[in-house]
Amino acid sequence: MATLLIKAEDITKNTPMGGNIDVNKYLFVIKDSQQFVIKPILGTKLYDKIITDYEGDTLAGDYLILVNDYIKPILVASVFAEFIPVHAFMISNGGISKFAPENSQPATKNEVDYLAQTQRNKASVYIERLEKFLCDTDLPEYTCNQDNDYDVKPHRNINYMGGWDI
């Protein structure tokens, strides 16, 4: 299983998402956000170092600041923004259905879009701060060349307004 840089409670404590939602319903969004939002910003070399240090519980200095102050808030906001438009849907052998609990009124598409966009806006602010932090620190994995031509090179000036940067 891929290493996740945030926990389910990080999302439920920092967004309107309730804690009773099955983690398995949004686990894939955390993985996707790390791969398609965080990795393109950091590049493969820095991303891999962070994952390795996180797994080994050896994050320190600027790397620890990077994860706690920038990466985690970006992930929380982007996971919520990507999950919220699809969370009411269930795909099973019987087809695609939409869940609507008793004594409730489903949100309109505009309301859901607004909720998701507010979180995308937050992610964009954190991404901008992350880029400034990366420019002001000397992290060799960010400034040097990637090991392979197929590695993701760090992107600068990413404007995250939804969707994935491939």
N, C-alpha and C positions, 0 to 999 in steps of 0.2 A: 504494500500500500504506500502511496506517495506521502511524504512528510507534509503535514499541514502546519502553516505558521500561525494560524489562529484556531481557537477552540469554539465550539458551538456557543458557549456562554458569552464569548466576546461579542458575538452578533446579537444575541438576545438581550444583553445588558446595554448595548449601545445603539440599538435601532428599535423601531416600533414592533419588531417581530417577536411574537410570543414564544416562551420557553417550552410550550407543549407541542411544537411542531417537530415531527420525527426528523432527527438529524440526517438520516439516510435520504431524505427528500431534497436536501440542499448540499450534501457533502460534495457532489460532483461540481457544484458551482464554486466551491472553495478551491478545488483543484484547478478548474478552468481559469479562475481569476488569477491564481498564482502563475499559470502558464501564459495567459494571454494579456494580462495587465502588468503584473510585476516583472516577469522575466524580460519582456521587451525594454523596460525602463533600465534594468540593471545590466542586462547582457548575461550570457551564459556563465561566464567565469565568476562574476560576483554573485550571481544567483546560486550557483553550485556551492560556492564557499559558504554562503549564508545557510543553505540547507545542511551542509556537512557540520558546521559549527552548531547549528540549532539541534541537530540530532545528537551530537556529542556533548551538548550542554556546555559549550565552550565559547559562546558569543561574549565578546567583551569590547570595551571601548566604542569606537565609532560604529562598529558592526552591531553592537547591542542597541545603540541609539537609533541606528537605521531601522532595525526591526521594530522596536517598541514605539518609537515616535512617528514613524512614517509608513512602513509597510503594513503594520497591523491596522491602522486607521483606514488606509486605502482599501485593504481587503474587506474590512467590515462594511464599508459603504458600498463597494462594488459588488460584493456578494448579495447584499440586500437588494440593490438596484436590479441585478440580473435575475434574482429569484422571485421577487414579488410579482412580476407580470405572469409567471407561469405556475405559481404554487397552487392555485385552485384546481388545476387540471390533473387528472389521473390517467395514465396510459396503462392499459392491461390487455390481456388476451381478448377481452370483450370489446375493445376499442378505446376511444378517448371520451372521458366524461369530465364533467365539471362539478365540483363539490359545492353545495350551498347548505350550511347548517340551518336547522329550524330556528325560528324567531330571529332571523337576521335578514339584512338586505344586502345583496351583493354590491360591491363598489362598481362604479361605472368605469369604462376604459379610461376616460379622461382623469378620473380620480387616481386610478392605479398608475397611469403614466406620470402624473404629477408627483406621486409618492416616490416612484422610481427615479424620476429626474432630480428630485431634491437630494437623493443619495448620490447620484452621479455627480452633481455639482460639488458635494462634499469631497468625493473622491478626487475630483479635478483640483480642488484647492490643496489637498494633501499631496497630490502628484507634483504640483508646482513647487511646494515646499521641499519635497524630496529632491527634485532636480536642483534646487538651490543648494541643498545640503551636500549633494554629490559633487557639485562644482566647487564647493568651499572646503571639502575634505580631500585628503590624498589617499584614496583607496586604490591600490595598484590594480586590483581586479577590474576596476571600472575604467581606468585610464589606459591600460595596455591592450594590445591586440588579443582577440579571442584565439583559442588554440586551433580551431578548425574553420574552414570556409563556411561550413553548415551551421556553426554556432550562431546564436542570436547576438547581434551587436547591440550595444546600448543605444537606445533612441533618446534623443533630446527633444524637448518641447512637445511632449505628448499631450494631446487634448482629448481627454477621456470623456466623451459625451454618450457613452453607451456602445454596445457592441464590442467586438474583440479586435485588437490590433494584432494581425497575423504576421 
